[in-house]
Amino acid sequence: MSRSWRDAFSAYADRRLLVVLAMGFSSGLPLALTGATLSYWLRTVGLSRTDIGLFSLIGIAYNVKFLWAPVLDHVAAPFFFRHLGRRRSWALVTQLGLVAALLWVGSTDPATAPFHTALAALFVAFFSASQDIAIDAYRVEILDPHQQGAGAAMTQYGYRIGLLAAGAGALLLSTYLDWFGVYAVMALLVGVGMVTVLLCDEPRGDARAAAAPRPGESFLHHAVVAPLLDLANRPRWYVILPFVVLYKLSDALAGVMTTTFYVDLHFTAAEIAGVTKLVGLAATVLGVFAGGALVARMGLMWTLMVGGVVQAATNALFALLAVIGHDVGMLGVAVFLENFTSGIGSAALVAYLSSLCSFAFTATQYALLSSLAAVGRTILSSGGGWLADRMDWASFFLLTTFAGLPGLVLLLWLIGTTPRVYSGQN
């Protein structure tokens, strides 16, 4: 291994990244419980593809979380939580809300009252998105600039472990427990995030993030307008915003229907859990670590380009699986390569969003940028079920492959605008 590659991987040795890893788990856990796992539950009780696709609109909370992010940036948490500091106190408040909302989802019956399930899941998404605001800001502030690539990778690693627990873990539990029991166990796992919050220290950047408005400046201007004006100072900001929306569109459009696709190809719950979740996790771990190292080795923007190309191309493997049919070996190949390439792209995107934030407005700016990134996963992907109902599976997945092209075109326009700290130079 060359010296530069050793330097690229050495960033993972910092103890702060273990905290980032645990917080990544906390972030990933709720998402599957309103996404793939919930889709599996809905399909098994007879809901249509179109209805399941519409359930992805629950994730609208991730798209609009920037609306209340200024509160978490500048207002102290209520009651006795505030002694923990701004970032940790809000993280704990949102985690308590998650516990209550997950228990609510488990107590509903989507077969007879799908609206009640959707409403409860919406609250899960709200508290999950709010938790993301706090812990994303925490991650950006606790790490040095040159560690953001490794931090993005560790976030994605923990995130995928959380998805595994709420995906494969929940599916396996559903063979032994009713769905209330499954969601109650998932609520207990929120405790991982709570313990992490209580044991870690408040980041040094918290004082800057909580700075009071300047003389003559209103709180509204300081908390809402100033972060937007600061982002508008980034070179080609008018290209950055649509790029963030479109970069993961191919992944999102395919991902919203993959669980339904597996059920329609008659894969069992054990096969889905064992292959798509366990193999997917292993591949993602490799992908995010590779992505973090590539950011340090070859630069952030070129890592985004490599990740964007390969994560879109691997969707074609699911089109091939649709032609072959029920084949666990082919499923494993497709899932491994899709998750590996998605991991590279995800690590690079998180590092890029982090690089755009100013310490004075970390929570608000990262919430806005990550909200835009979630548009593809929620609003734009919500039509995936409608498309799948009107074409065969092979055609659908080929279409999702080409959905990545607009983001790559915008990325070419942005090459050269990244901060020097991510240039890959020593």
Secondary structure, 3 states (H helix, E strand, C coil): CCHHHHHHHHHHHCCHHHHHHHHHHHHHHHHHHCCHHHHHHHHHCCCCHHHHHHHHHHHHHHHHHHHCHHHHHHCCCCHHHHHHCHHHHHHHHHHHHHHHHHHHHHCCCCCCCHHHHHHHHHHHHHHHHHHHHHHHHHHHHHCCHHHHHHHHHHHHHHHHHHHHHHHHHHHHHCCCCCHHHHHHHHHHHCHHHHHHHHHCCCCCCHHHHCCCCCCCCCHHHHHHHHHHHHHCCCCCHHHHHHHHHHCCHHHHHHHHHHHHHHHHCCCCHHHHHHHHHHHHHHHHHHHHHHHHHHHHHHCHHHHHHHHHHHHHHCCHHHHHHHHHCCCHHHHHHHHHHHHHHHHHHHHHHHHHHHHCCCHHHHHHHHHHHHHHHHHHHCCHHHHHHHHHHCCCHHHHHHHHHHCCHHHHHHHHHHCCCCCHHHCCCC
